[in-house]
């Protein structure tokens, strides 16, 4: 079922593209958008809770409870840091930092669980480094508080994702994601207490809800990949998402790709193909 991670990468790319479009709306503050995003995810999942909720005995005790709390805390911190950075600068200014998250996840997963197949691990590192180098520019080599916030957000996301691995032995992907998002939503409501003064517009509301559904599908595939293939291999497959995003930008927005980006895409595709051949 290697088609699923590839489909998940397409969903991630499409969701990211739509999200970038929504964030251009000046009526939406970062806090309001983050809260509405999580609200849309929880609303989309609520009708399915009765049918898809699944938790093994002991899932909410001992180390597993600690890991669930860790996931919620670090997920909240990651989102707060990320959208704080977005509030201060355009994401394109910090693109290489934004794309470091797969590398952090792979390194942390290898430190906690071991590298597994050393060849797949090496190819995953090659793909993640190629992803970063394909987007870095001279103007990107600056650090301010927004860049640091985004960097911390990536680290927090990596911790959350790696902590999810063991929990998925006791909770289904749906159950874990619902617990994560509903808990983060409660925290965001307490922190931001968002107020929608003039409305966000029917179009934006519909797009936010659609993206929420897409993130649910994306995380179900991601978590299922963790269960089936492991964190490192699955993360390598999802490095295809930025590649698909570049292709979409070229096909639909007529954006030009630099030679460096083309080379990085070739390296990523070759690395993922190699990882699939060896470990898939």
C-alpha positions as CSV (number, residue, x, y, z in Angstrom):
1,X,0.0,0.0,0.0
2,X,2.8,2.4,-0.8
3,X,0.3,4.4,-2.8
4,X,-1.2,5.7,0.4
5,X,1.8,7.7,1.6
6,X,2.2,9.1,-1.9
7,X,-1.5,10.1,-1.9
8,X,-0.9,11.6,1.6
9,X,2.0,13.7,0.3
10,X,-0.3,15.0,-2.5
11,X,-3.0,15.9,0.1
12,X,-0.3,17.7,2.2
13,X,0.9,19.7,-0.8
14,X,-2.7,20.7,-1.8
15,X,-3.6,21.6,1.8
16,X,-0.5,23.7,2.2
17,X,-1.2,25.5,-1.1
18,X,-4.8,26.3,-0.1
19,X,-3.7,27.3,3.4
20,X,-1.2,29.8,2.0
21,X,-4.0,31.3,-0.1
22,X,-6.2,31.7,3.0
23,X,-3.5,33.3,5.1
24,X,-3.2,36.1,2.5
25,X,-6.6,37.4,3.9
26,X,-5.8,40.3,6.2
27,X,-9.0,39.8,8.2
28,X,-7.6,36.6,9.6
29,X,-5.0,37.0,12.4
30,X,-2.7,34.1,13.0
31,X,-4.4,33.3,16.3
32,X,-7.9,33.3,14.7
33,X,-6.8,31.2,11.8
34,X,-5.0,28.6,14.0
35,X,-8.1,28.3,16.2
36,X,-10.5,28.0,13.3
37,X,-8.3,25.5,11.6
38,X,-8.4,23.2,14.7
39,X,-12.1,23.8,15.1
40,X,-12.7,22.7,11.5
41,X,-10.7,19.5,12.1
42,X,-12.6,18.7,15.3
43,X,-16.0,19.4,13.7
44,X,-15.1,17.2,10.7
45,X,-14.1,14.3,13.0
46,X,-17.0,14.6,15.6
47,X,-19.6,12.6,13.5
48,X,-17.2,9.7,13.2
49,X,-16.1,9.4,16.8
50,X,-18.8,6.9,17.7
51,X,-17.7,4.6,14.7
52,X,-13.9,5.0,14.6
53,X,-12.9,5.5,18.3
54,X,-10.6,2.7,19.3
55,X,-8.3,2.4,22.3
56,X,-6.8,-0.7,23.9
57,X,-6.8,-1.3,27.6
58,X,-4.2,0.7,29.4
59,X,-3.9,3.3,26.7
60,X,-4.5,6.2,29.1
61,X,-2.2,5.0,31.9
62,X,1.5,5.1,32.7
63,X,4.0,6.0,30.0
64,X,1.3,6.1,27.3
65,X,-0.6,8.8,29.2
66,X,2.7,10.7,29.5
67,X,3.3,10.4,25.8
68,X,-0.3,11.6,25.0
69,X,0.3,14.7,27.2
70,X,3.7,15.2,25.5
71,X,2.0,15.1,22.1
72,X,-0.6,17.7,23.1
73,X,1.9,20.0,24.8
74,X,4.4,19.9,22.0
75,X,1.8,20.1,19.3
76,X,0.3,23.2,20.9
77,X,3.8,24.8,21.3
78,X,4.7,23.9,17.7
79,X,1.5,25.6,16.3
80,X,2.0,28.7,18.6
81,X,5.6,29.1,17.4
82,X,4.8,28.5,13.7
83,X,1.9,31.0,13.5
84,X,3.8,33.5,15.6
85,X,6.5,33.4,12.8
86,X,3.8,33.7,10.1
87,X,2.5,36.8,11.9
88,X,5.8,38.5,11.7
89,X,7.1,37.5,8.2
90,X,6.1,35.8,5.0
91,X,6.8,32.0,5.1
92,X,8.8,32.3,1.9
93,X,11.4,34.3,3.8
94,X,11.9,31.3,6.1
95,X,11.3,28.5,3.6
96,X,14.5,26.5,4.3
97,X,13.8,26.5,8.1
98,X,10.2,25.5,7.3
99,X,11.5,22.5,5.4
100,X,13.8,21.3,8.1
101,X,11.0,19.5,9.9
102,X,11.4,16.1,8.1
103,X,15.2,16.2,8.9
104,X,14.5,16.9,12.6
105,X,11.9,14.1,12.7
106,X,14.3,11.6,11.0
107,X,17.2,12.4,13.3
108,X,15.1,12.3,16.4
109,X,13.4,9.0,15.4
110,X,16.8,7.4,14.7
111,X,18.1,8.6,18.1
112,X,15.1,7.2,20.0
113,X,14.2,4.0,18.0
114,X,17.4,3.4,16.0
115,X,18.2,3.9,12.4
116,X,16.6,0.6,11.2
117,X,17.8,-0.2,7.6
118,X,20.9,1.9,7.4
119,X,20.5,2.4,3.6
120,X,16.9,3.7,4.0
121,X,18.2,6.0,6.8
122,X,21.0,7.3,4.6
123,X,18.6,7.9,1.6
124,X,16.1,9.7,4.0
125,X,18.8,12.0,5.1
126,X,19.9,12.7,1.5
127,X,16.3,13.5,0.5
128,X,15.7,15.8,3.5
129,X,19.0,17.7,3.0
130,X,18.3,18.0,-0.7
131,X,14.9,19.5,0.1
132,X,16.5,22.2,2.3
133,X,19.4,23.0,-0.1
134,X,17.0,23.3,-3.0
135,X,15.2,26.2,-1.4
136,X,18.0,28.1,0.4
137,X,19.0,31.6,-0.8
138,X,21.5,34.2,0.5
139,X,18.6,36.3,1.9
140,X,17.4,33.3,4.0
141,X,20.7,33.2,6.0
142,X,19.4,35.6,8.7
143,X,18.0,34.9,12.1
144,X,15.6,37.0,14.1
145,X,12.9,36.1,16.7
146,X,10.5,34.9,14.0
147,X,13.0,32.6,12.4
148,X,13.9,31.2,15.8
149,X,10.2,30.7,16.6
150,X,9.8,28.7,13.3
151,X,12.9,26.7,14.1
152,X,11.6,25.8,17.5
153,X,8.2,25.0,16.0
154,X,9.9,22.4,13.7
155,X,11.7,20.8,16.7
156,X,8.4,20.7,18.6
157,X,6.7,19.1,15.7
158,X,9.4,16.5,15.4
159,X,9.1,15.6,19.2
160,X,5.3,15.3,18.7
161,X,5.6,13.0,15.7
162,X,8.2,10.8,17.3
163,X,6.1,10.5,20.5
164,X,3.2,9.4,18.4
165,X,4.9,6.2,17.3
166,X,4.6,4.2,20.6
167,X,1.1,5.6,21.3
168,X,-0.2,4.2,18.0
169,X,0.3,0.7,19.5
170,X,-2.7,1.5,21.8
171,X,-4.7,4.1,20.0
172,X,-6.0,4.1,16.5
173,X,-4.8,6.9,14.2
174,X,-8.3,8.5,14.3
175,X,-8.4,8.3,18.1
176,X,-5.0,9.8,18.6
177,X,-5.6,12.7,16.1
178,X,-9.0,13.5,17.7
179,X,-7.5,13.6,21.2
180,X,-4.6,15.8,19.9
181,X,-6.7,18.3,18.0
182,X,-9.6,18.6,20.5
183,X,-7.0,19.2,23.3
184,X,-5.1,21.7,21.3
185,X,-8.3,23.5,20.4
186,X,-9.3,23.9,24.0
187,X,-5.8,25.4,24.8
188,X,-5.9,27.7,21.8
189,X,-9.4,29.0,22.8
190,X,-8.1,29.7,26.3
191,X,-5.0,31.5,25.0
192,X,-6.4,33.5,22.1
193,X,-10.1,33.9,23.0
194,X,-10.7,34.8,19.3
195,X,-13.5,37.1,18.3
196,X,-14.8,37.2,14.7
197,X,-16.0,40.9,14.4
198,X,-16.9,41.2,10.8
199,X,-17.0,37.6,9.8
200,X,-14.4,35.7,7.8
201,X,-16.5,35.3,4.6
202,X,-18.3,32.2,3.3
203,X,-15.5,31.4,0.9
204,X,-12.8,31.5,3.6
205,X,-15.0,29.5,6.0
206,X,-15.6,26.8,3.3
207,X,-11.9,26.7,2.5
208,X,-10.8,26.4,6.1
209,X,-13.3,23.5,6.6
210,X,-12.1,21.8,3.4
211,X,-8.5,22.1,4.6
212,X,-9.5,20.7,8.0
213,X,-10.9,17.6,6.2
214,X,-7.7,17.4,4.2
215,X,-5.5,17.5,7.4
216,X,-7.6,14.7,8.9
217,X,-7.0,12.5,5.8
218,X,-3.4,13.5,5.8
219,X,-2.8,12.5,9.4
220,X,-4.7,9.3,9.1
221,X,-2.4,8.3,6.3
222,X,0.7,9.5,8.1
223,X,-0.1,7.6,11.3
224,X,-1.0,4.5,9.4
225,X,2.3,4.8,7.7
226,X,4.0,5.0,11.1
227,X,2.2,1.8,12.1
228,X,3.1,-0.1,8.9
229,X,6.5,1.2,7.7
230,X,7.9,3.1,10.7
231,X,8.6,6.8,11.2
232,X,11.8,7.2,9.2
233,X,10.5,5.5,6.0
234,X,7.1,7.2,6.1
235,X,8.7,10.6,6.7
236,X,10.9,10.0,3.6
237,X,7.8,9.3,1.5
238,X,6.2,12.5,2.7
239,X,9.2,14.6,1.6
240,X,7.5,14.2,-1.7
241,X,4.9,16.8,-0.6
242,X,7.1,19.9,-1.3
243,X,8.0,18.4,-4.6
244,X,4.3,18.1,-5.5
245,X,3.8,21.6,-4.3
246,X,6.5,22.9,-6.6
247,X,5.0,21.0,-9.5
248,X,1.6,22.4,-8.8
249,X,3.0,25.9,-8.7
250,X,4.6,25.3,-12.0
251,X,1.6,23.8,-13.6
252,X,-1.2,26.0,-12.3
253,X,0.6,29.3,-11.3
254,X,3.2,29.3,-14.0
255,X,5.9,29.8,-11.4
256,X,9.5,29.2,-12.5
257,X,11.7,26.5,-10.9
258,X,15.4,27.3,-10.5
259,X,18.0,24.8,-11.6
260,X,18.8,24.2,-7.9
261,X,15.2,23.2,-7.3
262,X,15.1,20.9,-10.3
263,X,18.3,19.1,-9.1
264,X,16.9,18.8,-5.6
265,X,13.7,17.3,-7.0
266,X,15.7,14.7,-9.0
267,X,17.7,13.8,-5.9
268,X,14.6,13.5,-3.7
269,X,12.8,11.4,-6.3
270,X,15.8,9.1,-6.7
271,X,16.2,8.9,-2.9
272,X,12.6,8.0,-2.3
273,X,12.6,5.5,-5.2
274,X,15.7,3.9,-3.6
275,X,14.1,3.8,-0.2
276,X,11.0,2.1,-1.6
277,X,13.1,-0.4,-3.5
278,X,15.2,-1.3,-0.4
279,X,12.7,-1.0,2.4
280,X,9.3,-0.8,0.9
